[in-house]
Amino acid sequence: MAEKTPNQQLAEKLLYKPAYVADKDADVKQKAHDFAEGYKKFMDSAKTEREAAVVSEQMLLAAGYKPFEPKKTYAPGEKIYFIQEHKAVVAATIGQKPFEEGFRLVIAHIDSPRLDLRPNPLYESDHLSYFKTHYYGGIRKYQWGTMPLAIHGVFTRADGSSVNFAIGEDENDPVFCITDLLPHLGAEQNARPLRAEQALVARHGYKLCAQAGHIHVQHARGLRGVQHERHARLPAQPRDVVHRQDEAEDI
């Protein structure tokens, strides 16, 4: 083997060499895979803030945490938690030192990129029914098109009880989608540069309306309308979230 030149020797001393953790720990890939599988399961079960709070509470209880009682005195090492307005989770392990000497905080917000339904979302256009939505999150607006969507939400009854629901998660459920033009019908759209198309969609985020029904039925009054219990279906996975929180007198 040829002797290294002075420059090569100097490079070994000065230049940064990226280190891969897998080279140091043969089991790290499997550990990462196992963690990712658990994380995927969490993401599938926690697509809104409320669902994330529910799943987090289940995980905390399984880990030995107990609901916080304001008037109770806790000993060092005890684990407690509480849920704020069904959307925020606070968990703590009581330490050895008094609060005056400081404490450690780990804070993360529950983010849920989605399309919220507007207060009166349902409307009909071209013999199709749609939901008006309100865009939230960092997903680029043009990427919402033709993706199968599920709707998650909660209804609150007049007596204060609530009902959680999700439509579109089961393989037999109908799904929702933001419609787009077929390639052979979108000549004008295809002629626009991608940057211009993205800018157009970004300016008109309010037009991200989810198709909710397409089958005409005969109503009791003899009027023709769109059946809102049947929805367009797309086969792709995974499904993103259309989110709704309603207050209704009853269901």
C-alpha positions as CSV (number, residue, x, y, z in Angstrom):
1,M,0.0,0.0,0.0
2,A,1.4,3.4,-1.0
3,E,2.4,5.7,1.7
4,K,0.0,8.6,2.3
5,T,1.1,12.0,1.0
6,P,1.4,14.9,3.5
7,N,-1.8,16.4,2.1
8,Q,-3.7,13.1,2.7
9,Q,-2.3,12.9,6.2
10,L,-3.3,16.5,6.9
11,A,-6.8,15.8,5.5
12,E,-7.3,13.0,7.9
13,K,-6.6,15.4,10.8
14,L,-8.6,18.4,9.6
15,L,-11.5,17.2,7.5
16,Y,-14.8,16.0,9.1
17,K,-15.7,12.4,8.6
18,P,-19.4,11.6,8.9
19,A,-20.0,8.8,11.4
20,Y,-23.0,6.5,11.0
21,V,-24.5,5.1,14.1
22,A,-25.2,1.8,12.4
23,D,-21.5,1.2,12.1
24,K,-21.2,1.5,15.9
25,D,-24.3,-0.5,16.9
26,A,-25.4,-3.4,14.7
27,D,-28.8,-3.5,16.3
28,V,-29.6,0.2,15.8
29,K,-31.4,-0.4,12.5
30,Q,-33.8,-2.9,14.0
31,K,-34.3,-0.6,17.0
32,A,-35.1,2.3,14.6
33,H,-37.5,0.1,12.6
34,D,-39.3,-1.0,15.8
35,F,-39.6,2.6,16.9
36,A,-40.9,3.7,13.5
37,E,-43.6,1.0,13.6
38,G,-44.9,2.3,16.9
39,Y,-44.7,5.8,15.6
40,K,-46.7,4.9,12.5
41,K,-49.3,3.2,14.7
42,F,-49.6,6.4,16.8
43,M,-50.0,8.6,13.6
44,D,-52.7,6.3,12.3
45,S,-54.6,6.6,15.6
46,A,-54.0,10.3,16.3
47,K,-55.0,12.3,13.2
48,T,-56.5,15.3,15.2
49,E,-55.6,17.0,18.4
50,R,-58.4,15.3,20.3
51,E,-57.4,11.9,19.0
52,A,-53.8,12.6,19.9
53,A,-54.8,13.5,23.4
54,V,-56.8,10.2,23.8
55,V,-54.0,8.0,22.5
56,S,-51.4,9.9,24.6
57,E,-53.5,9.3,27.7
58,Q,-53.7,5.5,27.0
59,M,-49.9,5.5,26.6
60,L,-49.4,7.4,29.8
61,L,-51.7,5.0,31.8
62,A,-49.8,2.0,30.3
63,A,-46.5,3.6,31.5
64,G,-47.7,4.0,35.1
65,Y,-48.9,7.6,35.1
66,K,-52.0,8.5,37.1
67,P,-54.5,11.4,36.7
68,F,-53.5,14.5,38.5
69,E,-55.4,15.5,41.7
70,P,-54.9,19.2,42.5
71,K,-55.3,18.8,46.3
72,K,-53.1,15.7,46.6
73,T,-49.5,15.8,47.8
74,Y,-47.1,13.7,45.6
75,A,-43.9,12.1,46.6
76,P,-40.7,12.2,44.4
77,G,-40.8,9.7,41.6
78,E,-44.6,9.6,41.2
79,K,-46.0,10.0,37.7
80,I,-49.0,12.2,37.0
81,Y,-50.8,13.8,34.0
82,F,-53.8,15.8,33.1
83,I,-55.7,16.6,29.8
84,Q,-56.5,20.2,29.0
85,E,-59.7,20.8,27.0
86,H,-59.4,17.4,25.3
87,K,-56.6,18.8,23.2
88,A,-53.5,19.3,25.3
89,V,-51.6,16.8,27.4
90,V,-49.4,17.6,30.4
91,A,-47.4,14.8,32.1
92,A,-44.9,15.0,34.9
93,T,-42.6,12.9,37.1
94,I,-42.2,14.4,40.5
95,G,-38.5,15.3,41.2
96,Q,-36.3,15.2,44.3
97,K,-35.7,19.0,44.5
98,P,-38.1,21.8,45.2
99,F,-39.5,23.8,42.2
100,E,-37.5,26.9,43.3
101,E,-34.4,25.1,42.2
102,G,-35.7,24.6,38.7
103,F,-37.1,21.7,36.7
104,R,-36.8,20.3,33.2
105,L,-39.5,20.8,30.5
106,V,-40.0,18.9,27.3
107,I,-42.6,20.7,25.2
108,A,-44.0,19.8,21.8
109,H,-47.3,21.0,20.1
110,I,-49.8,18.6,18.6
111,D,-49.8,19.6,14.9
112,S,-52.6,18.3,12.6
113,P,-52.3,19.5,9.0
114,R,-55.9,19.2,7.7
115,L,-58.9,20.8,6.0
116,D,-61.4,22.0,8.5
117,L,-65.1,22.1,7.4
118,R,-66.7,25.5,7.5
119,P,-69.7,26.2,9.8
120,N,-72.2,25.6,6.9
121,P,-70.1,23.6,4.5
122,L,-72.5,21.7,2.3
123,Y,-73.4,23.1,-1.1
124,E,-74.3,21.7,-4.6
125,S,-72.7,22.6,-7.9
126,D,-73.1,20.9,-11.3
127,H,-75.3,18.2,-9.7
128,L,-72.5,17.3,-7.2
129,S,-72.4,18.0,-3.5
130,Y,-69.3,19.5,-1.9
131,F,-67.9,20.6,1.5
132,K,-66.4,24.0,1.9
133,T,-63.2,23.8,3.8
134,H,-60.6,25.9,5.6
135,Y,-57.0,25.1,4.9
136,Y,-54.6,24.5,7.8
137,G,-51.0,23.2,8.0
138,G,-47.8,23.2,6.0
139,I,-48.9,20.8,3.2
140,R,-48.7,22.6,-0.2
141,K,-52.3,23.3,-1.4
142,Y,-51.8,21.8,-4.8
143,Q,-50.9,18.4,-3.2
144,W,-54.4,18.0,-1.7
145,G,-55.9,17.3,-5.1
146,T,-57.3,13.8,-5.8
147,M,-56.1,12.4,-2.5
148,P,-58.6,10.2,-0.6
149,L,-59.7,12.0,2.5
150,A,-61.4,10.8,5.7
151,I,-63.5,13.0,8.0
152,H,-62.9,13.0,11.7
153,G,-64.8,15.0,14.3
154,V,-67.0,15.1,17.3
155,F,-70.7,16.1,17.8
156,T,-71.8,17.6,21.1
157,R,-75.4,17.0,22.2
158,A,-77.5,19.5,24.1
159,D,-77.1,17.4,27.3
160,G,-73.3,17.9,27.1
161,S,-72.4,14.4,26.0
162,S,-70.4,14.0,22.8
163,V,-69.9,11.4,20.0
164,N,-66.7,11.0,18.1
165,F,-66.8,9.8,14.6
166,A,-64.6,9.0,11.6
167,I,-65.7,8.2,8.0
168,G,-63.2,7.0,5.5
169,E,-60.7,5.0,7.6
170,D,-62.2,1.6,7.1
171,E,-61.6,0.0,3.7
172,N,-65.4,-0.3,3.2
173,D,-66.1,3.4,4.0
174,P,-66.7,6.0,1.4
175,V,-64.0,8.7,1.1
176,F,-63.9,12.3,0.1
177,C,-61.6,14.1,-2.3
178,I,-60.5,17.4,-3.8
179,T,-61.3,17.0,-7.4
180,D,-59.0,17.9,-10.3
181,L,-59.1,17.8,-14.1
182,L,-58.2,14.7,-16.0
183,P,-55.0,15.2,-18.1
184,H,-56.9,15.1,-21.5
185,L,-59.4,17.7,-20.2
186,G,-56.8,20.1,-18.7
187,A,-55.0,21.5,-21.7
188,E,-55.2,25.0,-20.4
189,Q,-54.1,23.9,-17.0
190,N,-51.2,21.8,-18.4
191,A,-50.0,24.8,-20.5
192,R,-49.3,26.8,-17.3
193,P,-45.8,26.5,-15.8
194,L,-45.7,24.4,-12.6
195,R,-44.7,27.5,-10.6
196,A,-47.6,29.5,-11.9
197,E,-50.0,26.6,-11.2
198,Q,-48.8,26.3,-7.6
199,A,-49.1,30.1,-7.1
200,L,-52.7,30.0,-8.5
201,V,-53.7,27.2,-6.1
202,A,-51.9,28.9,-3.2
203,R,-53.9,32.2,-3.8
204,H,-57.2,30.3,-3.9
205,G,-56.9,27.9,-1.0
206,Y,-60.6,28.5,-0.3
207,K,-61.4,26.5,-3.4
208,L,-60.2,23.3,-1.8
209,C,-63.7,21.9,-1.6
210,A,-64.1,18.2,-0.9
211,Q,-66.6,16.3,-3.1
212,A,-69.1,14.7,-0.7
213,G,-71.8,13.1,-3.0
214,H,-72.7,12.4,-6.6
215,I,-75.8,10.2,-6.7
216,H,-79.2,11.8,-7.4
217,V,-82.2,10.6,-5.4
218,Q,-85.9,11.4,-5.2
219,H,-86.7,13.4,-2.0
220,A,-90.0,13.0,-0.1
221,R,-91.2,16.4,-1.5
222,G,-90.5,15.2,-5.0
223,L,-87.4,17.5,-5.4
224,R,-84.3,16.1,-7.0
225,G,-81.1,16.4,-5.1
226,V,-77.8,14.8,-4.3
227,Q,-77.6,11.9,-1.9
228,H,-75.0,12.9,0.6
229,E,-74.6,9.4,2.1
230,R,-72.8,8.2,-1.0
231,H,-69.3,9.5,-1.9
232,A,-66.7,9.3,-4.7
233,R,-64.1,6.6,-4.0
234,L,-60.4,6.6,-4.7
235,P,-58.2,3.6,-4.1
236,A,-55.0,5.4,-3.0
237,Q,-53.5,5.2,0.5
238,P,-52.9,6.7,3.0
239,R,-55.8,8.9,3.8
240,D,-55.4,12.4,5.1
241,V,-57.9,14.2,7.3
242,V,-60.9,16.5,6.8
243,H,-61.6,17.6,10.4
244,R,-64.9,18.7,11.8
245,Q,-66.1,19.8,15.3
246,D,-69.8,20.4,15.4
247,E,-72.3,21.5,18.1
248,A,-75.6,19.9,17.4
249,E,-78.8,19.7,19.5
250,D,-78.9,16.0,19.0
251,I,-77.9,13.1,16.7
